[in-house]
């Protein structure tokens, strides 16, 4: 195996290049939250600093399983669409500035093909009589499997080939913002104008998007990929990752962070950061600093690695809930429940499994 970077070896621990588990900070984005809402979240949502969870998960966990874990950790119920994406700067570095030619090489390795298919819901098998919590727990507990055929590399590359054939050349139109800026300055018609013809190999994803409306983003990450192949404290150099993706169709971690989006109406957004990695070390495990785990820490790590059961080790804030209008609507709902004693709001919250009680981190998952 070729290793383009050199992680620090951890004493005599086995395979320092392949962590067995990872610690992830999951932090809920709270854009444009005002002081009054912050006070509401602290008073009624039991938030200290920020709504977040810290979890330890098997490094073999696929992103699709992490989706269910995030839902469980934050109080959602898998009721809406979701996606994982790289941060914009990482994505552009990996795709040479969102070039279509580079994206095409990475489709099926890192990125899904941008279409909506029922195949992506291959494991929506919730049955009457089951509890949502136990059902979701079965999804993020190993052994792991992904049955989405539309995430298969060969399938994605065939779709890319069809796209190239159909749009070997395409007309680049003004973006909406370019059109509105021109209209504002000149008062001319507010319909997108042509900016010229572009060859597929020379164009960008944004340019193709001015011609065709795709069902999904070009940059949603494939969820069959394991965390080990996506995120790391020692990410690979971009050029190495691109080269191996092109030659061998394998994904290598290029970042220490990811972004998760859930319910595009309520616009929930979770930042994922890898903060520690754990390696096999004889009959124990060690963290990134070489510290050998003992006692309860060792028992917990064995549960994570050997039984593939993730654990939550820290939580700040009560769980949120589905269909309340995002973080601002959640703050409003907390006020309605606690200040106005609104029975409808409380009934709605309870129907979604929300109790208003603090749950110990070890019981969240």
Secondary structure, DSSP 8 states (H G I E B T S, - for coil): ---SS-----TT-S-TTS-SEEEEEEEE--TT--HHHHHHHHHHS--SS--EEEEEEETT-BHHHHHHHHHHHHT--S-S-EEEE--HHHHHHHTTTTBHHHHHHHBTTTB--S---GGGGTT----TT--HHHHHHHHHSSS-----GGG-HHHHHHHHHHHHHHTSEEEEE--HHHHHHHHHHH----S--EEEEEEGGG-BHHHHHTT---SS-TT-B-TTSBGGGTB-SS---HHHHHHHHHHH------BSEEEEEE-TTTTEEEEEEEEEEEEEETTEEE-TT--B--HHHHHHHHHHHHS---EEEEEES----SSS-HHHHHHHHHHHHHTS--HHHHHHHHHTT--S----HHHH-
